[in-house]
Amino acid sequence: MATIEECRAALDTLSERMTAHAAELRGKANLDRPIACRLRDLGEAFHGRLKDGAFVDIEQGDDPDAKISLELTSDDLVALVAGDLDFARAWASGRLAVKANVLDLVKLRKLL
């Protein structure tokens, strides 16, 4: 089981990666939505905002009003960010639960 610090570091890495690629994704994945990432095994969550292709304002804690929510284990979060776990396969197998409208889901997949 990954620690909360490892999960925060993974989300920071994801944020940096998304910010670096935000310029090339503009127009393809314009999202301005609150997002929550809930860690099943730790009983913890992080929330932030997807804005212009970047993941910004990441804070510990849940956002029950998030328009997009991801639920997975801490190890799966770390593996997903590291590239060791494929988003589509994790979602199809139930390791990753995504709650979002269909258009947001398609755009989110492009971002990740």
MOPAC internal coordinates of N, CA, C and O (Angstrom, degrees):
PM7 1SCF
backbone

  N    0.0000 0     0.00 0     0.00 0    0    0    0
  C    1.4435 1     0.00 0     0.00 0    1    0    0
  C    1.5339 1   108.30 1     0.00 0    2    1    0
  O    1.2310 1   121.05 1   -51.45 1    3    2    1
  N    1.3239 1   115.60 1   128.55 1    3    2    1
  C    1.4584 1   120.32 1   178.28 1    5    3    2
  C    1.5321 1   109.52 1   -74.31 1    6    5    3
  O    1.2310 1   120.86 1   -27.71 1    7    6    5
  N    1.3048 1   115.96 1   152.29 1    7    6    5
  C    1.4650 1   120.40 1   178.56 1    9    7    6
  C    1.5204 1   110.42 1   -82.59 1   10    9    7
  O    1.2310 1   120.79 1   -13.37 1   11   10    9
  N    1.2994 1   116.10 1   166.63 1   11   10    9
  C    1.4639 1   120.93 1   177.67 1   13   11   10
  C    1.5301 1   110.04 1   -62.97 1   14   13   11
  O    1.2310 1   120.47 1   145.96 1   15   14   13
  N    1.3358 1   116.72 1   -34.04 1   15   14   13
  C    1.4637 1   120.61 1   178.27 1   17   15   14
  C    1.5297 1   111.14 1   -67.02 1   18   17   15
  O    1.2310 1   120.38 1   140.48 1   19   18   17
  N    1.3354 1   116.88 1   -39.52 1   19   18   17
  C    1.4668 1   120.58 1   177.08 1   21   19   18
  C    1.5268 1   110.89 1   -65.96 1   22   21   19
  O    1.2310 1   120.71 1   143.07 1   23   22   21
  N    1.3136 1   116.25 1   -36.93 1   23   22   21
  C    1.4670 1   119.88 1   177.53 1   25   23   22
  C    1.5211 1   110.71 1   -67.53 1   26   25   23
  O    1.2310 1   120.44 1   138.17 1   27   26   25
  N    1.3170 1   116.77 1   -41.83 1   27   26   25
  C    1.4712 1   120.11 1   177.70 1   29   27   26
  C    1.5290 1   109.69 1   -62.28 1   30   29   27
  O    1.2310 1   120.49 1   136.51 1   31   30   29
  N    1.3246 1   116.67 1   -43.49 1   31   30   29
  C    1.4633 1   120.67 1   178.62 1   33   31   30
  C    1.5344 1   110.76 1   -61.71 1   34   33   31
  O    1.2310 1   120.18 1   139.95 1   35   34   33
  N    1.3399 1   117.26 1   -40.05 1   35   34   33
  C    1.4684 1   120.62 1   178.07 1   37   35   34
  C    1.5239 1   110.58 1   -63.61 1   38   37   35
  O    1.2310 1   120.11 1   137.54 1   39   38   37
  N    1.3190 1   117.40 1   -42.46 1   39   38   37
  C    1.4656 1   120.40 1   178.60 1   41   39   38
  C    1.5237 1   111.35 1   -66.94 1   42   41   39
  O    1.2310 1   120.20 1   143.37 1   43   42   41
  N    1.3202 1   117.21 1   -36.63 1   43   42   41
  C    1.4755 1   120.05 1   175.97 1   45   43   42
  C    1.5270 1   110.43 1   -64.59 1   46   45   43
  O    1.2310 1   120.39 1   138.91 1   47   46   45
  N    1.3313 1   116.87 1   -41.09 1   47   46   45
  C    1.4669 1   120.90 1   176.65 1   49   47   46
  C    1.5209 1   110.45 1   -62.03 1   50   49   47
  O    1.2310 1   120.69 1   135.33 1   51   50   49
  N    1.3141 1   116.29 1   -44.67 1   51   50   49
  C    1.4656 1   120.94 1   178.00 1   53   51   50
  C    1.5254 1   110.55 1   -60.50 1   54   53   51
  O    1.2310 1   120.51 1   137.01 1   55   54   53
  N    1.3149 1   116.64 1   -42.99 1   55   54   53
  C    1.4618 1   121.22 1   178.84 1   57   55   54
  C    1.5235 1   111.37 1   -61.10 1   58   57   55
  O    1.2310 1   120.63 1   134.31 1   59   58   57
  N    1.3340 1   116.39 1   -45.69 1   59   58   57
  C    1.4690 1   120.69 1   179.05 1   61   59   58
  C    1.5211 1   111.22 1   -61.61 1   62   61   59
  O    1.2310 1   120.75 1   136.50 1   63   62   61
  N    1.3331 1   116.16 1   -43.50 1   63   62   61
  C    1.4620 1   121.23 1   179.98 1   65   63   62
  C    1.5334 1   110.65 1   -64.01 1   66   65   63
  O    1.2310 1   120.50 1   135.32 1   67   66   65
  N    1.3163 1   116.64 1   -44.68 1   67   66   65
  C    1.4601 1   120.66 1  -179.38 1   69   67   66
  C    1.5292 1   111.34 1   -66.93 1   70   69   67
  O    1.2310 1   120.26 1   140.78 1   71   70   69
  N    1.3277 1   117.12 1   -39.22 1   71   70   69
  C    1.4599 1   120.75 1   178.22 1   73   71   70
  C    1.5210 1   110.51 1   -63.74 1   74   73   71
  O    1.2310 1   120.42 1   139.62 1   75   74   73
  N    1.3348 1   116.81 1   -40.38 1   75   74   73
  C    1.4621 1   120.76 1   180.00 1   77   75   74
  C    1.5255 1   111.46 1   -64.26 1   78   77   75
  O    1.2310 1   120.00 1   148.58 1   79   78   77
  N    1.3232 1   117.61 1   -31.42 1   79   78   77
  C    1.4590 1   121.53 1  -178.50 1   81   79   78
  C    1.5290 1   113.52 1   -99.96 1   82   81   79
  O    1.2310 1   120.14 1  -178.51 1   83   82   81
  N    1.3238 1   117.35 1     1.49 1   83   82   81
  C    1.4633 1   120.94 1  -175.07 1   85   83   82
  C    1.5183 1   112.66 1   -59.87 1   86   85   83
  O    1.2310 1   120.15 1   140.16 1   87   86   85
  N    1.3216 1   117.32 1   -39.84 1   87   86   85
  C    1.4628 1   120.21 1  -177.06 1   89   87   86
  C    1.5218 1   111.49 1   -62.17 1   90   89   87
  O    1.2310 1   120.21 1   138.67 1   91   90   89
  N    1.3200 1   117.21 1   -41.33 1   91   90   89
  C    1.4649 1   119.67 1  -178.67 1   93   91   90
  C    1.5275 1   112.31 1   -75.71 1   94   93   91
  O    1.2310 1   119.97 1   161.77 1   95   94   93
  N    1.3273 1   117.67 1   -18.23 1   95   94   93
  C    1.4554 1   120.92 1  -179.34 1   97   95   94
  C    1.5245 1   113.25 1   -93.99 1   98   97   95
  O    1.2310 1   120.07 1   168.23 1   99   98   97
  N    1.3061 1   117.48 1   -11.77 1   99   98   97
  C    1.4682 1   119.18 1  -179.44 1  101   99   98
  C    1.5149 1   110.08 1   -56.49 1  102  101   99
  O    1.2310 1   121.36 1   -43.47 1  103  102  101
  N    1.2861 1   115.00 1   136.53 1  103  102  101
  C    1.4438 1   120.43 1  -177.64 1  105  103  102
  C    1.5147 1   112.34 1    91.69 1  106  105  103
  O    1.2310 1   119.93 1   148.80 1  107  106  105
  N    1.3298 1   117.74 1   -31.20 1  107  106  105
  C    1.4584 1   121.85 1   179.43 1  109  107  106
  C    1.5258 1   111.30 1   -89.55 1  110  109  107
  O    1.2310 1   120.76 1   147.09 1  111  110  109
  N    1.3000 1   116.15 1   -32.91 1  111  110  109
  C    1.4618 1   120.06 1  -174.79 1  113  111  110
  C    1.5226 1   110.66 1  -141.45 1  114  113  111
  O    1.2310 1   120.52 1  -127.34 1  115  114  113
  N    1.3105 1   116.61 1    52.66 1  115  114  113
  C    1.4600 1   120.16 1   177.97 1  117  115  114
  C    1.5178 1   109.83 1   -70.03 1  118  117  115
  O    1.2310 1   121.03 1   -70.12 1  119  118  117
  N    1.2813 1   115.63 1   109.88 1  119  118  117
  C    1.4554 1   121.99 1   177.19 1  121  119  118
  C    1.5142 1   108.26 1  -132.34 1  122  121  119
  O    1.2310 1   120.54 1   -43.32 1  123  122  121
  N    1.2784 1   116.57 1   136.68 1  123  122  121
  C    1.4561 1   121.91 1   169.92 1  125  123  122
  C    1.5153 1   105.41 1  -134.72 1  126  125  123
  O    1.2310 1   121.72 1   -93.53 1  127  126  125
  N    1.3237 1   114.32 1    86.47 1  127  126  125
  C    1.4572 1   120.79 1  -173.62 1  129  127  126
  C    1.5236 1   110.63 1  -139.56 1  130  129  127
  O    1.2310 1   120.49 1   -36.14 1  131  130  129
  N    1.3277 1   116.67 1   143.86 1  131  130  129
  C    1.4627 1   119.38 1   169.60 1  133  131  130
  C    1.5280 1   109.16 1   -71.35 1  134  133  131
  O    1.2310 1   121.12 1   -39.13 1  135  134  133
  N    1.3227 1   115.47 1   140.87 1  135  134  133
  C    1.4675 1   121.28 1  -177.95 1  137  135  134
  C    1.5213 1   109.43 1  -132.31 1  138  137  135
  O    1.2310 1   121.23 1   -36.06 1  139  138  137
  N    1.3173 1   115.24 1   143.94 1  139  138  137
  C    1.4628 1   121.42 1   176.15 1  141  139  138
  C    1.5259 1   108.32 1  -124.87 1  142  141  139
  O    1.2310 1   121.27 1   -37.25 1  143  142  141
  N    1.3158 1   115.17 1   142.75 1  143  142  141
  C    1.4615 1   122.05 1   176.36 1  145  143  142
  C    1.5249 1   106.64 1  -122.50 1  146  145  143
  O    1.2310 1   120.90 1   -70.21 1  147  146  145
  N    1.3182 1   115.88 1   109.79 1  147  146  145
  C    1.4627 1   121.53 1  -176.61 1  149  147  146
  C    1.5209 1   109.70 1  -102.75 1  150  149  147
  O    1.2310 1   121.39 1   -49.86 1  151  150  149
  N    1.3194 1   114.95 1   130.14 1  151  150  149
  C    1.4624 1   121.75 1  -177.19 1  153  151  150
  C    1.5274 1   108.87 1  -101.38 1  154  153  151
  O    1.2310 1   121.12 1   -73.47 1  155  154  153
  N    1.3147 1   115.46 1   106.53 1  155  154  153
  C    1.4668 1   122.04 1  -172.95 1  157  155  154
  C    1.5231 1   112.73 1   -57.33 1  158  157  155
  O    1.2310 1   120.38 1   133.72 1  159  158  157
  N    1.3180 1   116.88 1   -46.28 1  159  158  157
  C    1.4616 1   120.28 1  -172.86 1  161  159  158
  C    1.5238 1   113.66 1   -77.24 1  162  161  159
  O    1.2310 1   120.15 1   154.96 1  163  162  161
  N    1.3129 1   117.33 1   -25.04 1  163  162  161
  C    1.4676 1   120.33 1  -178.97 1  165  163  162
  C    1.5227 1   112.66 1   -96.06 1  166  165  163
  O    1.2310 1   120.36 1   165.33 1  167  166  165
  N    1.3261 1   116.91 1   -14.67 1  167  166  165
  C    1.4603 1   119.73 1  -176.29 1  169  167  166
  C    1.5192 1   111.82 1    65.86 1  170  169  167
  O    1.2310 1   120.26 1  -153.09 1  171  170  169
  N    1.3148 1   117.11 1    26.91 1  171  170  169
  C    1.4587 1   123.55 1  -178.81 1  173  171  170
  C    1.5193 1   109.40 1  -121.24 1  174  173  171
  O    1.2310 1   121.21 1   -11.64 1  175  174  173
  N    1.3087 1   115.28 1   168.36 1  175  174  173
  C    1.4584 1   120.22 1   178.39 1  177  175  174
  C    1.5217 1   109.53 1  -149.45 1  178  177  175
  O    1.2310 1   121.69 1   -19.19 1  179  178  177
  N    1.3153 1   114.37 1   160.81 1  179  178  177
  C    1.4519 1   123.36 1   171.55 1  181  179  178
  C    1.5155 1   106.78 1  -129.44 1  182  181  179
  O    1.2310 1   120.91 1   -27.28 1  183  182  181
  N    1.2993 1   115.86 1   152.72 1  183  182  181
  C    1.4569 1   118.95 1   175.20 1  185  183  182
  C    1.5221 1   109.67 1  -141.82 1  186  185  183
  O    1.2310 1   121.65 1   -20.31 1  187  186  185
  N    1.2963 1   114.44 1   159.69 1  187  186  185
  C    1.4592 1   121.24 1   179.64 1  189  187  186
  C    1.5104 1   108.68 1  -169.36 1  190  189  187
  O    1.2310 1   121.24 1    29.01 1  191  190  189
  N    1.3102 1   115.24 1  -150.99 1  191  190  189
  C    1.4588 1   120.47 1  -177.46 1  193  191  190
  C    1.5229 1   109.39 1  -140.83 1  194  193  191
  O    1.2310 1   120.95 1   -44.11 1  195  194  193
  N    1.3155 1   115.78 1   135.89 1  195  194  193
  C    1.4591 1   120.88 1   168.80 1  197  195  194
  C    1.5157 1   105.91 1   -90.59 1  198  197  195
  O    1.2310 1   120.98 1   -58.41 1  199  198  197
  N    1.3149 1   115.74 1   121.59 1  199  198  197
  C    1.4642 1   119.47 1  -177.52 1  201  199  198
  C    1.5248 1   109.03 1  -142.99 1  202  201  199
  O    1.2310 1   120.90 1   -58.89 1  203  202  201
  N    1.3236 1   115.89 1   121.11 1  203  202  201
  C    1.4726 1   122.24 1   178.04 1  205  203  202
  C    1.5263 1   112.61 1    52.40 1  206  205  203
  O    1.2310 1   120.20 1  -140.07 1  207  206  205
  N    1.3114 1   117.23 1    39.93 1  207  206  205
  C    1.4589 1   121.32 1   177.44 1  209  207  206
  C    1.5087 1   114.83 1    84.39 1  210  209  207
  O    1.2310 1   119.77 1  -176.76 1  211  210  209
  N    1.3129 1   118.05 1     3.24 1  211  210  209
  C    1.4637 1   121.50 1  -179.63 1  213  211  210
  C    1.5325 1   110.03 1  -118.30 1  214  213  211
  O    1.2310 1   120.86 1   -26.21 1  215  214  213
  N    1.3237 1   115.96 1   153.79 1  215  214  213
  C    1.4586 1   123.40 1   176.49 1  217  215  214
  C    1.5265 1   105.89 1  -103.67 1  218  217  215
  O    1.2310 1   120.39 1   -69.86 1  219  218  217
  N    1.3272 1   116.87 1   110.14 1  219  218  217
  C    1.4652 1   121.47 1  -172.06 1  221  219  218
  C    1.5321 1   111.20 1  -124.71 1  222  221  219
  O    1.2310 1   121.84 1   -12.93 1  223  222  221
  N    1.3305 1   114.09 1   167.07 1  223  222  221
  C    1.4723 1   122.81 1   174.53 1  225  223  222
  C    1.5316 1   112.39 1    56.02 1  226  225  223
  O    1.2310 1   120.42 1  -134.92 1  227  226  225
  N    1.3233 1   116.80 1    45.08 1  227  226  225
  C    1.4621 1   121.49 1  -178.39 1  229  227  226
  C    1.5281 1   109.68 1   -75.51 1  230  229  227
  O    1.2310 1   121.40 1   -52.06 1  231  230  229
  N    1.3300 1   114.93 1   127.94 1  231  230  229
  C    1.4614 1   121.38 1   178.19 1  233  231  230
  C    1.5154 1   109.27 1  -137.64 1  234  233  231
  O    1.2310 1   120.84 1   -26.39 1  235  234  233
  N    1.3099 1   116.00 1   153.61 1  235  234  233
  C    1.4570 1   119.99 1   175.53 1  237  235  234
  C    1.5198 1   108.62 1   -75.65 1  238  237  235
  O    1.2310 1   120.85 1   -37.17 1  239  238  237
  N    1.3088 1   115.99 1   142.83 1  239  238  237
  C    1.4565 1   121.95 1  -179.02 1  241  239  238
  C    1.5184 1   109.98 1   119.59 1  242  241  239
  O    1.2310 1   121.04 1   -18.63 1  243  242  241
  N    1.3042 1   115.62 1   161.37 1  243  242  241
  C    1.4581 1   121.32 1  -176.68 1  245  243  242
  C    1.5256 1   110.36 1   -92.02 1  246  245  243
  O    1.2310 1   121.06 1   -21.29 1  247  246  245
  N    1.3087 1   115.57 1   158.71 1  247  246  245
  C    1.4581 1   123.00 1   171.17 1  249  247  246
  C    1.5168 1   106.83 1  -128.57 1  250  249  247
  O    1.2310 1   120.09 1   -84.04 1  251  250  249
  N    1.3335 1   117.44 1    95.96 1  251  250  249
  C    1.4651 1   119.62 1  -177.05 1  253  251  250
  C    1.5242 1   113.41 1   -64.00 1  254  253  251
  O    1.2310 1   119.91 1   164.05 1  255  254  253
  N    1.3364 1   117.77 1   -15.95 1  255  254  253
  C    1.4577 1   121.56 1   179.66 1  257  255  254
  C    1.5262 1   112.90 1   -95.93 1  258  257  255
  O    1.2310 1   120.04 1  -172.01 1  259  258  257
  N    1.3377 1   117.53 1     7.99 1  259  258  257
  C    1.4618 1   120.91 1  -179.25 1  261  259  258
  C    1.5220 1   110.37 1   -59.53 1  262  261  259
  O    1.2310 1   120.60 1   -42.81 1  263  262  261
  N    1.3225 1   116.46 1   137.19 1  263  262  261
  C    1.4654 1   121.84 1   178.98 1  265  263  262
  C    1.5308 1   111.55 1   -78.95 1  266  265  263
  O    1.2310 1   121.11 1   157.04 1  267  266  265
  N    1.3320 1   115.49 1   -22.96 1  267  266  265
  C    1.4627 1   121.63 1   176.70 1  269  267  266
  C    1.5238 1   107.32 1  -127.34 1  270  269  267
  O    1.2310 1   120.62 1   -49.36 1  271  270  269
  N    1.3177 1   116.41 1   130.64 1  271  270  269
  C    1.4648 1   118.70 1   175.76 1  273  271  270
  C    1.5240 1   109.76 1  -133.75 1  274  273  271
  O    1.2310 1   122.05 1   -39.42 1  275  274  273
  N    1.3068 1   113.67 1   140.58 1  275  274  273
  C    1.4565 1   122.71 1   176.95 1  277  275  274
  C    1.5158 1   107.04 1  -116.57 1  278  277  275
  O    1.2310 1   120.54 1   -44.29 1  279  278  277
  N    1.3255 1   116.57 1   135.71 1  279  278  277
  C    1.4541 1   121.17 1   175.97 1  281  279  278
  C    1.5164 1   108.23 1  -128.75 1  282  281  279
  O    1.2310 1   121.07 1   -54.90 1  283  282  281
  N    1.3246 1   115.55 1   125.10 1  283  282  281
  C    1.4583 1   121.57 1  -179.11 1  285  283  282
  C    1.5139 1   108.64 1  -162.12 1  286  285  283
  O    1.2310 1   120.48 1    -6.02 1  287  286  285
  N    1.3171 1   116.70 1   173.98 1  287  286  285
  C    1.4637 1   119.97 1   177.20 1  289  287  286
  C    1.5231 1   109.17 1   -83.00 1  290  289  287
  O    1.2310 1   121.44 1   -16.04 1  291  290  289
  N    1.3055 1   114.85 1   163.96 1  291  290  289
  C    1.4628 1   120.18 1   179.71 1  293  291  290
  C    1.5292 1   111.32 1   -62.36 1  294  293  291
  O    1.2310 1   120.26 1   138.11 1  295  294  293
  N    1.3261 1   117.12 1   -41.89 1  295  294  293
  C    1.4705 1   120.33 1   178.54 1  297  295  294
  C    1.5213 1   111.32 1   -63.75 1  298  297  295
  O    1.2310 1   120.11 1   140.85 1  299  298  297
  N    1.3224 1   117.39 1   -39.15 1  299  298  297
  C    1.4627 1   120.34 1   179.18 1  301  299  298
  C    1.5232 1   111.37 1   -68.29 1  302  301  299
  O    1.2310 1   119.64 1   144.92 1  303  302  301
  N    1.3216 1   118.29 1   -35.08 1  303  302  301
  C    1.4652 1   120.65 1   175.75 1  305  303  302
  C    1.5236 1   110.24 1   -61.80 1  306  305  303
  O    1.2310 1   120.53 1   131.36 1  307  306  305
  N    1.3109 1   116.60 1   -48.64 1  307  306  305
  C    1.4687 1   121.16 1  -179.69 1  309  307  306
  C    1.5341 1   109.98 1   -61.59 1  310  309  307
  O    1.2310 1   120.38 1   136.67 1  311  310  309
  N    1.3392 1   116.89 1   -43.33 1  311  310  309
  C    1.4673 1   120.72 1   179.89 1  313  311  310
  C    1.5322 1   111.50 1   -66.64 1  314  313  311
  O    1.2310 1   119.90 1   140.91 1  315  314  313
  N    1.3134 1   117.79 1   -39.09 1  315  314  313
  C    1.4638 1   121.85 1   178.89 1  317  315  314
  C    1.5205 1   110.97 1   -62.25 1  318  317  315
  O    1.2310 1   120.48 1   133.44 1  319  318  317
  N    1.3143 1   116.69 1   -46.56 1  319  318  317
  C    1.4661 1   121.07 1  -179.71 1  321  319  318
  C    1.5254 1   111.12 1   -68.13 1  322  321  319
  O    1.2310 1   120.27 1   144.30 1  323  322  321
  N    1.3308 1   117.10 1   -35.70 1  323  322  321
  C    1.4661 1   121.10 1  -179.84 1  325  323  322
  C    1.5315 1   112.37 1   -74.47 1  326  325  323
  O    1.2310 1   120.39 1   168.27 1  327  326  325
  N    1.3303 1   116.86 1   -11.73 1  327  326  325
  C    1.4606 1   120.06 1  -179.00 1  329  327  326
  C    1.5149 1   113.43 1    88.78 1  330  329  327
  O    1.2310 1   120.32 1  -172.10 1  331  330  329
  N    1.3285 1   116.99 1     7.90 1  331  330  329
  C    1.4583 1   121.48 1  -179.76 1  333  331  330
  C    1.5301 1   112.44 1   -88.36 1  334  333  331
  O    1.2310 1   120.37 1   171.91 1  335  334  333
  N    1.3281 1   116.89 1    -8.09 1  335  334  333
  C    1.4597 1   122.26 1   179.50 1  337  335  334
  C    1.5260 1   107.52 1  -133.44 1  338  337  335
  O    1.2310 1   120.65 1   -55.36 1  339  338  337
  N    1.3169 1   116.36 1   124.64 1  339  338  337
  C    1.4478 1   122.41 1  -179.49 1  341  339  338
  C    1.5345 1   110.14 1   -78.75 1  342  341  339
  O    1.2310 1   120.67 1   -47.28 1  343  342  341
  N    1.3356 1   116.32 1   132.72 1  343  342  341
  C    1.4696 1   122.55 1  -178.50 1  345  343  342
  C    1.5310 1   111.01 1   -54.70 1  346  345  343
  O    1.2310 1   120.13 1   127.51 1  347  346  345
  N    1.3211 1   117.35 1   -52.49 1  347  346  345
  C    1.4710 1   121.38 1  -175.77 1  349  347  346
  C    1.5265 1   111.57 1   -63.92 1  350  349  347
  O    1.2310 1   120.50 1   137.78 1  351  350  349
  N    1.3110 1   116.65 1   -42.22 1  351  350  349
  C    1.4694 1   119.59 1   179.73 1  353  351  350
  C    1.5250 1   111.45 1   -67.41 1  354  353  351
  O    1.2310 1   120.65 1   140.09 1  355  354  353
  N    1.3293 1   116.37 1   -39.91 1  355  354  353
  C    1.4608 1   119.87 1   178.43 1  357  355  354
  C    1.5261 1   110.52 1   -63.91 1  358  357  355
  O    1.2310 1   120.88 1   139.79 1  359  358  357
  N    1.3148 1   115.93 1   -40.21 1  359  358  357
  C    1.4631 1   120.92 1   179.22 1  361  359  358
  C    1.5268 1   110.36 1   -67.78 1  362  361  359
  O    1.2310 1   120.14 1   133.69 1  363  362  361
  N    1.3192 1   117.33 1   -46.31 1  363  362  361
  C    1.4652 1   121.67 1  -178.35 1  365  363  362
  C    1.5287 1   112.25 1   -64.06 1  366  365  363
  O    1.2310 1   120.54 1   147.41 1  367  366  365
  N    1.3202 1   116.57 1   -32.59 1  367  366  365
  C    1.4665 1   120.42 1  -178.23 1  369  367  366
  C    1.5299 1   113.07 1   -87.03 1  370  369  367
  O    1.2310 1   119.94 1   172.90 1  371  370  369
  N    1.3227 1   117.72 1    -7.10 1  371  370  369
  C    1.4555 1   120.80 1  -179.71 1  373  371  370
  C    1.5194 1   114.35 1    89.28 1  374  373  371
  O    1.2310 1   120.31 1  -179.44 1  375  374  373
  N    1.3117 1   117.01 1     0.56 1  375  374  373
  C    1.4698 1   119.41 1   177.93 1  377  375  374
  C    1.5250 1   110.71 1   -71.60 1  378  377  375
  O    1.2310 1   120.85 1   156.08 1  379  378  377
  N    1.3144 1   115.98 1   -23.92 1  379  378  377
  C    1.4580 1   123.04 1   178.83 1  381  379  378
  C    1.5175 1   108.06 1  -126.46 1  382  381  379
  O    1.2310 1   120.63 1   -57.86 1  383  382  381
  N    1.3140 1   116.40 1   122.14 1  383  382  381
  C    1.4631 1   121.12 1   174.70 1  385  383  382
  C    1.5216 1   107.67 1  -105.12 1  386  385  383
  O    1.2310 1   120.86 1   -49.62 1  387  386  385
  N    1.3157 1   115.96 1   130.38 1  387  386  385
  C    1.4569 1   121.33 1   179.87 1  389  387  386
  C    1.5142 1   108.25 1  -122.39 1  390  389  387
  O    1.2310 1   121.10 1   -53.01 1  391  390  389
  N    1.3201 1   115.51 1   126.99 1  391  390  389
  C    1.4606 1   120.76 1   174.55 1  393  391  390
  C    1.5207 1   107.17 1  -113.88 1  394  393  391
  O    1.2310 1   121.52 1   -68.49 1  395  394  393
  N    1.3127 1   114.69 1   111.51 1  395  394  393
  C    1.4631 1   121.44 1  -179.04 1  397  395  394
  C    1.5164 1   107.46 1  -166.14 1  398  397  395
  O    1.2310 1   120.53 1   -18.05 1  399  398  397
  N    1.3322 1   116.59 1   161.95 1  399  398  397
  C    1.4556 1   116.65 1   174.27 1  401  399  398
  C    1.5265 1   108.11 1   -73.68 1  402  401  399
  O    1.2310 1   120.49 1   -16.77 1  403  402  401
  N    1.3076 1   116.68 1   163.23 1  403  402  401
  C    1.4632 1   121.76 1  -171.93 1  405  403  402
  C    1.5259 1   111.96 1   -59.75 1  406  405  403
  O    1.2310 1   119.55 1   136.06 1  407  406  405
  N    1.3155 1   118.47 1   -43.94 1  407  406  405
  C    1.4682 1   120.57 1  -179.83 1  409  407  406
  C    1.5233 1   111.45 1   -63.86 1  410  409  407
  O    1.2310 1   120.31 1   139.00 1  411  410  409
  N    1.3293 1   117.02 1   -41.00 1  411  410  409
  C    1.4659 1   120.04 1   177.52 1  413  411  410
  C    1.5229 1   110.90 1   -64.94 1  414  413  411
  O    1.2310 1   120.36 1   142.95 1  415  414  413
  N    1.3248 1   116.92 1   -37.05 1  415  414  413
  C    1.4624 1   120.84 1   179.15 1  417  415  414
  C    1.5293 1   111.21 1   -62.72 1  418  417  415
  O    1.2310 1   120.38 1   136.71 1  419  418  417
  N    1.3184 1   116.88 1   -43.29 1  419  418  417
  C    1.4714 1   120.86 1   178.42 1  421  419  418
  C    1.5265 1   110.28 1   -62.77 1  422  421  419
  O    1.2310 1   120.33 1   135.81 1  423  422  421
  N    1.3252 1   116.98 1   -44.19 1  423  422  421
  C    1.4650 1   120.78 1   179.58 1  425  423  422
  C    1.5200 1   111.22 1   -66.98 1  426  425  423
  O    1.2310 1   120.76 1   140.21 1  427  426  425
  N    1.3317 1   116.16 1   -39.79 1  427  426  425
  C    1.4631 1   119.95 1   179.64 1  429  427  426
  C    1.5233 1   111.10 1   -61.67 1  430  429  427
  O    1.2310 1   120.26 1   139.24 1  431  430  429
  N    1.2985 1   117.10 1   -40.76 1  431  430  429
  C    1.4637 1   120.58 1   179.23 1  433  431  430
  C    1.5219 1   110.74 1   -61.09 1  434  433  431
  O    1.2310 1   119.97 1   142.56 1  435  434  433
  N    1.3287 1   117.66 1   -37.44 1  435  434  433
  C    1.4754 1   121.11 1   177.70 1  437  435  434
  C    1.5289 1   110.57 1   -64.78 1  438  437  435
  O    1.2310 1   120.84 1   143.54 1  439  438  437
  N    1.3235 1   115.99 1   -36.46 1  439  438  437
  C    1.4558 1   120.26 1  -178.28 1  441  439  438
  C    1.5131 1   112.79 1   -72.13 1  442  441  439
  O    1.2310 1   120.57 1   143.80 1  443  442  441
  N    1.3234 1   116.52 1   -36.20 1  443  442  441
  C    1.4558 1   120.20 1  -176.82 1  445  443  442
  C    1.5124 1   110.19 1   -88.37 1  446  445  443
  O    1.2310 1   120.10 1   180.00 1  447  446  445

